[in-house]
């Protein structure tokens, strides 16, 4: 008889499983923000002994308590790398901080509540090769990134109940280069200053590969899924042309995915928002096994069409709308959407259900519970 974890692995391998695994909290793109989480805890009647641990300061994402995961029937468990990277620089105002790449953030406040942090300063303003040489780059070998993770990953592996999902926190290449330079300048660099753009992308890629290699050396043997993220698209079109992607970005992705594949047998889960169908065929050929978040409100991201075109080659992870449905829909509308989405994307396996992106402060807790309760009920009826 198959273990629960083996059934779940068959589902993401598209091996005919009728089960749709449920995910919350395993990645910086499938989690829940502090405000939404505190409301959910109150709704469920769960009290914490201390404030929830913040796993991602810019996004204000929390570590989800095991009691919540069990109540919501979550089939995934996270092996999240630490971020030894928040620098409380003395010259900055008290409410701002700098990350290990040198980007400066300030809080976004609404009705007196902290929602997230915005990048307000990019350190590579000159756009010169000399500036790259003298920049204070992150230390990819910092042992704090994986301290204690091997023991935790081994424990989850031995339990044999959940999909073990790994994410070391900061994994992007295109986005990191864009944020280091500033979006407008980087976009122009890709066309007008290619030597510099390649040098920047190469530097970022080498750091990310070293970080990923160290992470997978410690935990790769225990993972079922390893996650990366890099947004290439907007809601209605790609951010760059396919020609620019192939010339300027693809070579670095190839290096990155090869590093991952050499260090683990876990399936590669890539987060990329928006109209990612434009690049999906190429990403699959490079080694992407799972695509997230399946932003169903973006142009061309109809679940039925995606399943028809790519469903035999990639697993879908996400697809429950966080722009309109979860914050504004009724519980009945949420439940109806869950049934429809599971029937389309879950046919023959190859689908993991989660919100399209992190559950935000405007999502009522009853809709969160309705989402996962309905999915659990559909799974049990199969």
Short mmCIF file of the C-alpha atoms (twelve columns), coordinates in Angstrom:
data_MODEL
# 
_entry.id   MODEL 
# 
loop_
_atom_site.group_PDB 
_atom_site.id 
_atom_site.type_symbol 
_atom_site.label_atom_id 
_atom_site.label_alt_id 
_atom_site.label_comp_id 
_atom_site.label_asym_id 
_atom_site.label_seq_id 
_atom_site.Cartn_x 
_atom_site.Cartn_y 
_atom_site.Cartn_z 
_atom_site.pdbx_PDB_model_num 
ATOM 1   C CA . UNK A 1   0.000   0.000  0.000   1 
ATOM 2   C CA . UNK A 2   1.299   3.449  -0.914  1 
ATOM 3   C CA . UNK A 3   2.079   5.913  1.837   1 
ATOM 4   C CA . UNK A 4   0.315   9.272  1.852   1 
ATOM 5   C CA . UNK A 5   3.472   10.941 0.615   1 
ATOM 6   C CA . UNK A 6   3.822   8.478  -2.265  1 
ATOM 7   C CA . UNK A 7   0.248   9.221  -3.341  1 
ATOM 8   C CA . UNK A 8   1.030   12.938 -3.283  1 
ATOM 9   C CA . UNK A 9   4.252   12.418 -5.252  1 
ATOM 10  C CA . UNK A 10  2.333   10.476 -7.880  1 
ATOM 11  C CA . UNK A 11  -0.052  13.412 -8.156  1 
ATOM 12  C CA . UNK A 12  2.694   15.931 -8.926  1 
ATOM 13  C CA . UNK A 13  4.319   13.416 -11.277 1 
ATOM 14  C CA . UNK A 14  1.109   13.304 -13.347 1 
ATOM 15  C CA . UNK A 15  0.833   9.559  -12.882 1 
ATOM 16  C CA . UNK A 16  -2.936  9.343  -12.923 1 
ATOM 17  C CA . UNK A 17  -3.570  10.177 -9.265  1 
ATOM 18  C CA . UNK A 18  -7.023  11.587 -8.575  1 
ATOM 19  C CA . UNK A 19  -5.759  13.421 -5.485  1 
ATOM 20  C CA . UNK A 20  -5.044  17.157 -5.644  1 
ATOM 21  C CA . UNK A 21  -2.480  18.080 -2.957  1 
ATOM 22  C CA . UNK A 22  -3.179  21.250 -0.964  1 
ATOM 23  C CA . UNK A 23  -0.491  23.815 -0.185  1 
ATOM 24  C CA . UNK A 24  -0.164  26.741 2.196   1 
ATOM 25  C CA . UNK A 25  3.020   28.238 3.574   1 
ATOM 26  C CA . UNK A 26  5.792   26.362 1.781   1 
ATOM 27  C CA . UNK A 27  7.158   29.167 -0.420  1 
ATOM 28  C CA . UNK A 28  7.344   32.993 -0.424  1 
ATOM 29  C CA . UNK A 29  4.610   32.888 -3.065  1 
ATOM 30  C CA . UNK A 30  2.119   30.408 -1.590  1 
ATOM 31  C CA . UNK A 31  1.912   31.629 1.972   1 
ATOM 32  C CA . UNK A 32  -0.110  34.066 4.055   1 
ATOM 33  C CA . UNK A 33  0.595   37.573 5.349   1 
ATOM 34  C CA . UNK A 34  0.696   38.447 9.029   1 
ATOM 35  C CA . UNK A 35  -2.582  40.385 9.121   1 
ATOM 36  C CA . UNK A 36  -4.541  37.702 7.252   1 
ATOM 37  C CA . UNK A 37  -2.954  35.003 9.416   1 
ATOM 38  C CA . UNK A 38  -3.864  36.674 12.701  1 
ATOM 39  C CA . UNK A 39  -7.471  36.991 11.519  1 
ATOM 40  C CA . UNK A 40  -7.454  33.333 10.490  1 
ATOM 41  C CA . UNK A 41  -6.121  32.262 13.889  1 
ATOM 42  C CA . UNK A 42  -8.907  34.180 15.632  1 
ATOM 43  C CA . UNK A 43  -11.529 32.693 13.291  1 
ATOM 44  C CA . UNK A 44  -10.252 29.159 13.985  1 
ATOM 45  C CA . UNK A 45  -9.982  29.760 17.730  1 
ATOM 46  C CA . UNK A 46  -6.271  28.968 17.786  1 
ATOM 47  C CA . UNK A 47  -4.086  30.889 20.230  1 
ATOM 48  C CA . UNK A 48  -0.314  31.190 19.881  1 
ATOM 49  C CA . UNK A 49  2.044   31.397 22.836  1 
ATOM 50  C CA . UNK A 50  4.058   34.094 21.064  1 
ATOM 51  C CA . UNK A 51  3.711   36.265 17.940  1 
ATOM 52  C CA . UNK A 52  4.073   34.406 14.638  1 
ATOM 53  C CA . UNK A 53  7.571   34.176 13.237  1 
ATOM 54  C CA . UNK A 54  8.159   36.366 10.174  1 
ATOM 55  C CA . UNK A 55  9.805   34.320 7.415   1 
ATOM 56  C CA . UNK A 56  9.888   37.061 4.803   1 
ATOM 57  C CA . UNK A 57  10.080  40.655 6.025   1 
ATOM 58  C CA . UNK A 58  9.366   42.476 2.722   1 
ATOM 59  C CA . UNK A 59  6.238   40.370 2.065   1 
ATOM 60  C CA . UNK A 60  5.325   40.099 5.788   1 
ATOM 61  C CA . UNK A 61  4.893   36.322 5.496   1 
ATOM 62  C CA . UNK A 62  4.584   34.158 8.573   1 
ATOM 63  C CA . UNK A 63  5.463   30.628 9.567   1 
ATOM 64  C CA . UNK A 64  2.152   28.773 9.692   1 
ATOM 65  C CA . UNK A 65  1.469   26.857 12.902  1 
ATOM 66  C CA . UNK A 66  1.104   23.086 12.574  1 
ATOM 67  C CA . UNK A 67  -2.396  23.244 14.064  1 
ATOM 68  C CA . UNK A 68  -3.501  25.526 11.234  1 
ATOM 69  C CA . UNK A 69  -1.918  23.276 8.623   1 
ATOM 70  C CA . UNK A 70  -3.722  20.267 10.052  1 
ATOM 71  C CA . UNK A 71  -7.054  22.074 10.313  1 
ATOM 72  C CA . UNK A 72  -6.829  23.148 6.662   1 
ATOM 73  C CA . UNK A 73  -5.753  19.663 5.474   1 
ATOM 74  C CA . UNK A 74  -2.456  20.940 4.048   1 
ATOM 75  C CA . UNK A 75  -0.382  18.254 2.301   1 
ATOM 76  C CA . UNK A 76  2.909   20.169 2.087   1 
ATOM 77  C CA . UNK A 77  5.573   21.025 4.635   1 
ATOM 78  C CA . UNK A 78  8.318   23.586 4.166   1 
ATOM 79  C CA . UNK A 79  12.081  23.473 4.464   1 
ATOM 80  C CA . UNK A 80  12.763  27.204 4.314   1 
ATOM 81  C CA . UNK A 81  16.273  28.598 4.297   1 
ATOM 82  C CA . UNK A 82  17.117  31.448 6.615   1 
ATOM 83  C CA . UNK A 83  17.815  34.983 5.410   1 
ATOM 84  C CA . UNK A 84  20.927  36.251 7.234   1 
ATOM 85  C CA . UNK A 85  20.444  39.361 5.241   1 
ATOM 86  C CA . UNK A 86  18.472  42.099 6.999   1 
ATOM 87  C CA . UNK A 87  20.836  44.958 7.726   1 
ATOM 88  C CA . UNK A 88  19.564  47.543 10.190  1 
ATOM 89  C CA . UNK A 89  21.872  50.259 8.846   1 
ATOM 90  C CA . UNK A 90  22.437  53.050 11.347  1 
ATOM 91  C CA . UNK A 91  22.162  55.780 8.717   1 
ATOM 92  C CA . UNK A 92  18.655  54.671 7.706   1 
ATOM 93  C CA . UNK A 93  15.422  55.851 9.339   1 
ATOM 94  C CA . UNK A 94  14.127  53.458 11.963  1 
ATOM 95  C CA . UNK A 95  11.316  52.125 9.763   1 
ATOM 96  C CA . UNK A 96  13.596  51.238 6.826   1 
ATOM 97  C CA . UNK A 97  16.092  48.461 6.221   1 
ATOM 98  C CA . UNK A 98  18.634  47.246 3.714   1 
ATOM 99  C CA . UNK A 99  18.844  43.672 2.429   1 
ATOM 100 C CA . UNK A 100 22.049  41.782 1.725   1 
ATOM 101 C CA . UNK A 101 22.064  42.886 -1.927  1 
ATOM 102 C CA . UNK A 102 22.034  46.547 -0.922  1 
ATOM 103 C CA . UNK A 103 18.398  47.380 -1.747  1 
ATOM 104 C CA . UNK A 104 16.646  49.715 0.705   1 
ATOM 105 C CA . UNK A 105 13.010  49.161 1.716   1 
ATOM 106 C CA . UNK A 106 10.320  51.272 3.341   1 
ATOM 107 C CA . UNK A 107 6.968   50.160 4.775   1 
ATOM 108 C CA . UNK A 108 3.664   50.332 2.940   1 
ATOM 109 C CA . UNK A 109 1.036   51.322 5.497   1 
ATOM 110 C CA . UNK A 110 -2.753  51.244 5.129   1 
ATOM 111 C CA . UNK A 111 -5.154  52.244 7.897   1 
ATOM 112 C CA . UNK A 112 -2.266  52.145 10.324  1 
ATOM 113 C CA . UNK A 113 -1.325  48.572 9.436   1 
ATOM 114 C CA . UNK A 114 1.929   47.374 7.873   1 
ATOM 115 C CA . UNK A 115 1.112   45.481 4.683   1 
ATOM 116 C CA . UNK A 116 4.552   44.930 3.141   1 
ATOM 117 C CA . UNK A 117 7.777   46.747 2.237   1 
ATOM 118 C CA . UNK A 118 8.624   48.463 -1.066  1 
ATOM 119 C CA . UNK A 119 12.082  48.798 -2.590  1 
ATOM 120 C CA . UNK A 120 12.910  52.509 -2.743  1 
ATOM 121 C CA . UNK A 121 16.613  52.473 -3.603  1 
ATOM 122 C CA . UNK A 122 18.681  50.350 -6.003  1 
ATOM 123 C CA . UNK A 123 22.444  50.335 -5.328  1 
ATOM 124 C CA . UNK A 124 23.788  49.973 -8.891  1 
ATOM 125 C CA . UNK A 125 22.840  53.411 -10.159 1 
ATOM 126 C CA . UNK A 126 25.912  54.023 -12.331 1 
ATOM 127 C CA . UNK A 127 25.600  50.979 -14.560 1 
ATOM 128 C CA . UNK A 128 29.357  50.501 -14.942 1 
ATOM 129 C CA . UNK A 129 31.545  47.401 -14.822 1 
ATOM 130 C CA . UNK A 130 33.717  49.127 -12.215 1 
ATOM 131 C CA . UNK A 131 30.670  49.555 -9.973  1 
ATOM 132 C CA . UNK A 132 29.977  45.813 -10.231 1 
ATOM 133 C CA . UNK A 133 33.518  45.039 -9.143  1 
ATOM 134 C CA . UNK A 134 33.299  47.227 -6.050  1 
ATOM 135 C CA . UNK A 135 29.760  46.374 -4.940  1 
ATOM 136 C CA . UNK A 136 29.355  44.626 -1.582  1 
ATOM 137 C CA . UNK A 137 27.864  41.322 -2.754  1 
ATOM 138 C CA . UNK A 138 26.109  38.737 -0.527  1 
ATOM 139 C CA . UNK A 139 28.125  35.852 0.875   1 
ATOM 140 C CA . UNK A 140 26.599  32.728 -0.698  1 
ATOM 141 C CA . UNK A 141 28.565  30.497 1.677   1 
ATOM 142 C CA . UNK A 142 27.085  31.973 4.867   1 
ATOM 143 C CA . UNK A 143 26.374  28.883 7.030   1 
ATOM 144 C CA . UNK A 144 23.433  30.633 8.653   1 
ATOM 145 C CA . UNK A 145 21.389  30.076 5.515   1 
ATOM 146 C CA . UNK A 146 20.953  26.363 6.193   1 
ATOM 147 C CA . UNK A 147 21.638  26.000 9.918   1 
ATOM 148 C CA . UNK A 148 19.412  23.260 11.352  1 
ATOM 149 C CA . UNK A 149 17.644  22.568 8.053   1 
ATOM 150 C CA . UNK A 150 19.106  19.122 7.437   1 
ATOM 151 C CA . UNK A 151 17.660  17.782 10.676  1 
ATOM 152 C CA . UNK A 152 14.240  19.253 9.916   1 
ATOM 153 C CA . UNK A 153 14.209  17.993 6.336   1 
ATOM 154 C CA . UNK A 154 15.251  14.530 7.508   1 
ATOM 155 C CA . UNK A 155 12.420  14.491 10.048  1 
ATOM 156 C CA . UNK A 156 9.816   15.424 7.437   1 
ATOM 157 C CA . UNK A 157 11.215  12.843 5.047   1 
ATOM 158 C CA . UNK A 158 10.995  10.113 7.663   1 
ATOM 159 C CA . UNK A 159 7.378   10.959 8.528   1 
ATOM 160 C CA . UNK A 160 6.414   10.021 4.953   1 
ATOM 161 C CA . UNK A 161 3.130   11.975 5.171   1 
ATOM 162 C CA . UNK A 162 3.674   15.222 3.289   1 
ATOM 163 C CA . UNK A 163 5.277   16.630 0.169   1 
ATOM 164 C CA . UNK A 164 8.582   18.050 1.406   1 
ATOM 165 C CA . UNK A 165 9.016   21.414 -0.302  1 
ATOM 166 C CA . UNK A 166 12.278  23.340 -0.186  1 
ATOM 167 C CA . UNK A 167 12.891  27.048 -0.691  1 
ATOM 168 C CA . UNK A 168 15.992  28.925 0.442   1 
ATOM 169 C CA . UNK A 169 14.294  32.316 0.450   1 
ATOM 170 C CA . UNK A 170 15.827  34.463 -2.267  1 
ATOM 171 C CA . UNK A 171 16.109  32.674 -5.610  1 
ATOM 172 C CA . UNK A 172 15.566  35.065 -8.523  1 
ATOM 173 C CA . UNK A 173 17.995  36.047 -11.285 1 
ATOM 174 C CA . UNK A 174 16.087  38.408 -13.587 1 
ATOM 175 C CA . UNK A 175 14.279  40.118 -10.699 1 
ATOM 176 C CA . UNK A 176 17.380  40.486 -8.550  1 
ATOM 177 C CA . UNK A 177 19.334  42.058 -11.411 1 
ATOM 178 C CA . UNK A 178 16.360  44.312 -12.174 1 
ATOM 179 C CA . UNK A 179 16.040  45.461 -8.558  1 
ATOM 180 C CA . UNK A 180 19.780  46.004 -8.124  1 
ATOM 181 C CA . UNK A 181 19.850  48.291 -11.143 1 
ATOM 182 C CA . UNK A 182 16.334  49.736 -11.022 1 
ATOM 183 C CA . UNK A 183 13.683  48.483 -13.409 1 
ATOM 184 C CA . UNK A 184 13.793  51.236 -16.051 1 
ATOM 185 C CA . UNK A 185 17.593  51.272 -16.253 1 
ATOM 186 C CA . UNK A 186 17.861  47.475 -16.356 1 
ATOM 187 C CA . UNK A 187 15.302  47.186 -19.135 1 
ATOM 188 C CA . UNK A 188 17.336  49.653 -21.187 1 
ATOM 189 C CA . UNK A 189 20.547  47.813 -20.327 1 
ATOM 190 C CA . UNK A 190 19.125  44.626 -21.842 1 
ATOM 191 C CA . UNK A 191 18.933  46.412 -25.198 1 
ATOM 192 C CA . UNK A 192 21.483  49.239 -25.122 1 
ATOM 193 C CA . UNK A 193 24.121  48.160 -22.609 1 
ATOM 194 C CA . UNK A 194 24.340  44.420 -23.150 1 
ATOM 195 C CA . UNK A 195 27.915  43.956 -21.952 1 
ATOM 196 C CA . UNK A 196 26.990  45.417 -18.594 1 
ATOM 197 C CA . UNK A 197 23.678  43.527 -18.428 1 
ATOM 198 C CA . UNK A 198 25.473  40.227 -19.073 1 
ATOM 199 C CA . UNK A 199 28.072  41.027 -16.419 1 
ATOM 200 C CA . UNK A 200 25.360  41.816 -13.875 1 
ATOM 201 C CA . UNK A 201 23.314  38.723 -14.730 1 
ATOM 202 C CA . UNK A 202 26.412  36.536 -14.582 1 
ATOM 203 C CA . UNK A 203 27.310  37.895 -11.148 1 
ATOM 204 C CA . UNK A 204 23.810  37.341 -9.795  1 
ATOM 205 C CA . UNK A 205 23.592  33.863 -11.341 1 
ATOM 206 C CA . UNK A 206 26.898  32.741 -9.854  1 
ATOM 207 C CA . UNK A 207 25.789  33.856 -6.392  1 
ATOM 208 C CA . UNK A 208 22.394  32.195 -6.709  1 
ATOM 209 C CA . UNK A 209 23.956  28.961 -7.984  1 
ATOM 210 C CA . UNK A 210 26.365  28.862 -5.044  1 
ATOM 211 C CA . UNK A 211 23.557  29.547 -2.582  1 
ATOM 212 C CA . UNK A 212 21.376  26.880 -4.168  1 
ATOM 213 C CA . UNK A 213 24.234  24.390 -4.307  1 
ATOM 214 C CA . UNK A 214 24.957  24.814 -0.615  1 
ATOM 215 C CA . UNK A 215 21.271  24.553 0.274   1 
ATOM 216 C CA . UNK A 216 20.780  21.375 -1.768  1 
ATOM 217 C CA . UNK A 217 23.968  19.840 -0.422  1 
ATOM 218 C CA . UNK A 218 22.374  19.989 3.018   1 
ATOM 219 C CA . UNK A 219 18.763  19.088 2.232   1 
ATOM 220 C CA . UNK A 220 18.437  18.052 -1.415  1 
ATOM 221 C CA . UNK A 221 18.276  14.326 -0.646  1 
ATOM 222 C CA . UNK A 222 15.144  14.839 1.445   1 
ATOM 223 C CA . UNK A 223 13.118  17.118 -0.823  1 
ATOM 224 C CA . UNK A 224 10.279  16.236 -3.186  1 
ATOM 225 C CA . UNK A 225 10.101  19.762 -4.622  1 
ATOM 226 C CA . UNK A 226 12.597  22.615 -4.778  1 
ATOM 227 C CA . UNK A 227 11.293  26.114 -5.535  1 
ATOM 228 C CA . UNK A 228 12.654  29.133 -7.342  1 
ATOM 229 C CA . UNK A 229 10.926  32.322 -8.442  1 
ATOM 230 C CA . UNK A 230 11.444  34.940 -11.149 1 
ATOM 231 C CA . UNK A 231 8.714   37.122 -12.666 1 
ATOM 232 C CA . UNK A 232 9.175   37.544 -16.421 1 
ATOM 233 C CA . UNK A 233 5.694   38.813 -17.277 1 
ATOM 234 C CA . UNK A 234 3.078   41.385 -16.460 1 
ATOM 235 C CA . UNK A 235 -0.613  40.718 -16.284 1 
ATOM 236 C CA . UNK A 236 -1.268  41.355 -19.963 1 
ATOM 237 C CA . UNK A 237 2.102   40.813 -21.688 1 
ATOM 238 C CA . UNK A 238 5.696   39.683 -21.107 1 
ATOM 239 C CA . UNK A 239 8.105   42.204 -19.621 1 
ATOM 240 C CA . UNK A 240 10.668  41.357 -22.296 1 
ATOM 241 C CA . UNK A 241 10.464  39.940 -25.815 1 
ATOM 242 C CA . UNK A 242 11.185  36.304 -26.531 1 
ATOM 243 C CA . UNK A 243 14.281  37.333 -28.478 1 
ATOM 244 C CA . UNK A 244 15.600  39.318 -25.517 1 
ATOM 245 C CA . UNK A 245 14.791  36.440 -23.199 1 
ATOM 246 C CA . UNK A 246 16.671  33.943 -25.354 1 
ATOM 247 C CA . UNK A 247 19.714  36.157 -25.782 1 
ATOM 248 C CA . UNK A 248 19.968  37.763 -22.364 1 
ATOM 249 C CA . UNK A 249 18.195  35.574 -19.794 1 
ATOM 250 C CA . UNK A 250 17.999  31.995 -21.009 1 
ATOM 251 C CA . UNK A 251 21.751  31.214 -20.749 1 
ATOM 252 C CA . UNK A 252 21.689  32.045 -17.041 1 
ATOM 253 C CA . UNK A 253 18.545  30.019 -16.424 1 
ATOM 254 C CA . UNK A 254 20.231  27.086 -18.148 1 
ATOM 255 C CA . UNK A 255 23.169  27.326 -15.753 1 
ATOM 256 C CA . UNK A 256 20.829  27.692 -12.771 1 
ATOM 257 C CA . UNK A 257 18.604  24.722 -13.631 1 
ATOM 258 C CA . UNK A 258 21.634  22.541 -14.346 1 
ATOM 259 C CA . UNK A 259 22.986  23.381 -10.891 1 
ATOM 260 C CA . UNK A 260 19.681  22.342 -9.325  1 
ATOM 261 C CA . UNK A 261 19.360  19.121 -11.314 1 
ATOM 262 C CA . UNK A 262 22.929  18.130 -10.454 1 
ATOM 263 C CA . UNK A 263 22.282  18.440 -6.727  1 
ATOM 264 C CA . UNK A 264 18.821  16.937 -6.192  1 
ATOM 265 C CA . UNK A 265 16.224  14.649 -7.683  1 
ATOM 266 C CA . UNK A 266 13.470  16.940 -6.420  1 
ATOM 267 C CA . UNK A 267 11.099  18.403 -8.973  1 
ATOM 268 C CA . UNK A 268 11.784  22.016 -9.935  1 
ATOM 269 C CA . UNK A 269 8.936   24.374 -9.060  1 
ATOM 270 C CA . UNK A 270 9.176   27.807 -10.692 1 
ATOM 271 C CA . UNK A 271 7.111   30.787 -9.640  1 
ATOM 272 C CA . UNK A 272 6.498   33.356 -12.360 1 
ATOM 273 C CA . UNK A 273 3.450   35.625 -12.316 1 
ATOM 274 C CA . UNK A 274 1.409   36.900 -15.226 1 
ATOM 275 C CA . UNK A 275 1.298   35.696 -18.817 1 
ATOM 276 C CA . UNK A 276 3.998   33.056 -18.408 1 
ATOM 277 C CA . UNK A 277 2.535   30.875 -21.195 1 
ATOM 278 C CA . UNK A 278 4.724   32.874 -23.594 1 
ATOM 279 C CA . UNK A 279 7.847   31.315 -22.057 1 
ATOM 280 C CA . UNK A 280 6.446   28.096 -20.638 1 
ATOM 281 C CA . UNK A 281 7.491   25.777 -23.448 1 
ATOM 282 C CA . UNK A 282 11.092  26.948 -23.171 1 
ATOM 283 C CA . UNK A 283 11.088  26.754 -19.370 1 
ATOM 284 C CA . UNK A 284 9.833   23.177 -19.507 1 
ATOM 285 C CA . UNK A 285 12.643  22.267 -21.923 1 
ATOM 286 C CA . UNK A 286 15.159  23.833 -19.528 1 
ATOM 287 C CA . UNK A 287 13.933  21.657 -16.664 1 
ATOM 288 C CA . UNK A 288 10.914  23.260 -14.993 1 
ATOM 289 C CA . UNK A 289 8.606   20.500 -13.718 1 
ATOM 290 C CA . UNK A 290 6.034   22.654 -11.912 1 
ATOM 291 C CA . UNK A 291 4.732   26.132 -12.733 1 
ATOM 292 C CA . UNK A 292 3.298   28.519 -10.149 1 
ATOM 293 C CA . UNK A 293 1.155   30.602 -9.559  1 
ATOM 294 C CA . UNK A 294 -1.064  30.013 -12.636 1 
ATOM 295 C CA . UNK A 295 -2.406  33.554 -12.503 1 
ATOM 296 C CA . UNK A 296 -5.839  32.902 -13.959 1 
ATOM 297 C CA . UNK A 297 -6.701  36.618 -14.240 1 
ATOM 298 C CA . UNK A 298 -3.772  37.283 -16.585 1 
ATOM 299 C CA . UNK A 299 -4.176  37.311 -20.360 1 
ATOM 300 C CA . UNK A 300 -4.060  33.845 -21.906 1 
ATOM 301 C CA . UNK A 301 -3.932  32.014 -18.582 1 
ATOM 302 C CA . UNK A 302 -7.197  30.096 -18.932 1 
ATOM 303 C CA . UNK A 303 -6.811  26.843 -16.944 1 
ATOM 304 C CA . UNK A 304 -8.506  24.671 -19.567 1 
ATOM 305 C CA . UNK A 305 -6.260  25.937 -22.349 1 
ATOM 306 C CA . UNK A 306 -3.149  25.574 -20.191 1 
ATOM 307 C CA . UNK A 307 -4.074  22.021 -19.260 1 
ATOM 308 C CA . UNK A 308 -4.702  21.146 -22.899 1 
ATOM 309 C CA . UNK A 309 -1.473  22.686 -24.163 1 
ATOM 310 C CA . UNK A 310 0.987   21.887 -21.374 1 
ATOM 311 C CA . UNK A 311 -0.699  19.431 -19.022 1 
ATOM 312 C CA . UNK A 312 1.244   16.406 -20.200 1 
ATOM 313 C CA . UNK A 313 4.587   18.119 -19.533 1 
ATOM 314 C CA . UNK A 314 4.199   20.317 -16.466 1 
ATOM 315 C CA . UNK A 315 2.356   20.334 -13.151 1 
ATOM 316 C CA . UNK A 316 0.287   23.389 -12.210 1 
ATOM 317 C CA . UNK A 317 0.474   24.830 -8.676  1 
ATOM 318 C CA . UNK A 318 -1.882  27.604 -7.568  1 
ATOM 319 C CA . UNK A 319 -4.771  28.896 -9.738  1 
ATOM 320 C CA . UNK A 320 -7.147  30.084 -6.984  1 
ATOM 321 C CA . UNK A 321 -7.595  33.786 -7.691  1 
ATOM 322 C CA . UNK A 322 -6.365  36.242 -5.046  1 
ATOM 323 C CA . UNK A 323 -7.226  39.412 -6.961  1 
ATOM 324 C CA . UNK A 324 -10.999 39.106 -6.999  1 
ATOM 325 C CA . UNK A 325 -12.345 35.758 -5.810  1 
ATOM 326 C CA . UNK A 326 -10.708 35.280 -2.430  1 
ATOM 327 C CA . UNK A 327 -10.971 38.889 -1.171  1 
ATOM 328 C CA . UNK A 328 -14.407 39.687 -2.632  1 
ATOM 329 C CA . UNK A 329 -16.233 36.438 -3.356  1 
ATOM 330 C CA . UNK A 330 -18.755 34.690 -1.143  1 
ATOM 331 C CA . UNK A 331 -17.912 31.353 0.427   1 
ATOM 332 C CA . UNK A 332 -20.290 29.687 -2.045  1 
ATOM 333 C CA . UNK A 333 -18.472 31.327 -4.948  1 
ATOM 334 C CA . UNK A 334 -15.151 30.175 -3.539  1 
ATOM 335 C CA . UNK A 335 -16.389 26.611 -3.161  1 
ATOM 336 C CA . UNK A 336 -17.781 26.571 -6.699  1 
ATOM 337 C CA . UNK A 337 -14.485 27.824 -8.118  1 
ATOM 338 C CA . UNK A 338 -12.559 25.183 -6.181  1 
ATOM 339 C CA . UNK A 339 -14.668 22.400 -7.698  1 
ATOM 340 C CA . UNK A 340 -14.312 23.821 -11.218 1 
ATOM 341 C CA . UNK A 341 -10.563 24.332 -10.983 1 
ATOM 342 C CA . UNK A 342 -9.915  20.882 -9.521  1 
ATOM 343 C CA . UNK A 343 -11.990 19.250 -12.251 1 
ATOM 344 C CA . UNK A 344 -9.966  21.016 -14.970 1 
ATOM 345 C CA . UNK A 345 -6.396  21.087 -13.696 1 
ATOM 346 C CA . UNK A 346 -6.618  17.996 -11.498 1 
ATOM 347 C CA . UNK A 347 -7.692  15.578 -14.222 1 
ATOM 348 C CA . UNK A 348 -5.112  12.797 -14.358 1 
ATOM 349 C CA . UNK A 349 -2.957  14.487 -11.727 1 
ATOM 350 C CA . UNK A 350 -0.580  17.346 -12.245 1 
ATOM 351 C CA . UNK A 351 -2.192  19.961 -10.008 1 
ATOM 352 C CA . UNK A 352 -1.468  21.313 -6.516  1 
ATOM 353 C CA . UNK A 353 -4.096  23.676 -5.146  1 
ATOM 354 C CA . UNK A 354 -3.107  26.949 -3.533  1 
ATOM 355 C CA . UNK A 355 -3.891  30.626 -3.819  1 
ATOM 356 C CA . UNK A 356 -2.480  32.342 -6.918  1 
ATOM 357 C CA . UNK A 357 -0.115  34.288 -4.651  1 
ATOM 358 C CA . UNK A 358 0.260   34.957 -0.949  1 
ATOM 359 C CA . UNK A 359 -3.034  35.416 0.892   1 
ATOM 360 C CA . UNK A 360 -3.284  39.137 1.608   1 
ATOM 361 C CA . UNK A 361 -4.820  41.181 4.401   1 
ATOM 362 C CA . UNK A 362 -8.072  41.739 2.488   1 
ATOM 363 C CA . UNK A 363 -8.970  38.028 2.303   1 
ATOM 364 C CA . UNK A 364 -11.607 37.103 4.919   1 
ATOM 365 C CA . UNK A 365 -10.748 34.002 6.955   1 
ATOM 366 C CA . UNK A 366 -14.012 32.272 6.065   1 
ATOM 367 C CA . UNK A 367 -12.942 32.229 2.415   1 
ATOM 368 C CA . UNK A 368 -9.600  30.678 3.317   1 
ATOM 369 C CA . UNK A 369 -11.354 27.936 5.255   1 
ATOM 370 C CA . UNK A 370 -13.930 27.439 2.498   1 
ATOM 371 C CA . UNK A 371 -11.153 27.056 -0.082  1 
ATOM 372 C CA . UNK A 372 -9.318  24.280 1.702   1 
ATOM 373 C CA . UNK A 373 -12.384 22.561 3.198   1 
ATOM 374 C CA . UNK A 374 -14.017 22.293 -0.215  1 
ATOM 375 C CA . UNK A 375 -10.839 20.957 -1.816  1 
ATOM 376 C CA . UNK A 376 -10.523 18.384 0.960   1 
ATOM 377 C CA . UNK A 377 -14.133 17.327 0.440   1 
ATOM 378 C CA . UNK A 378 -13.631 16.957 -3.326  1 
ATOM 379 C CA . UNK A 379 -10.526 14.852 -2.752  1 
ATOM 380 C CA . UNK A 380 -12.369 12.576 -0.352  1 
ATOM 381 C CA . UNK A 381 -15.234 12.109 -2.813  1 
ATOM 382 C CA . UNK A 382 -12.917 10.857 -5.556  1 
# 
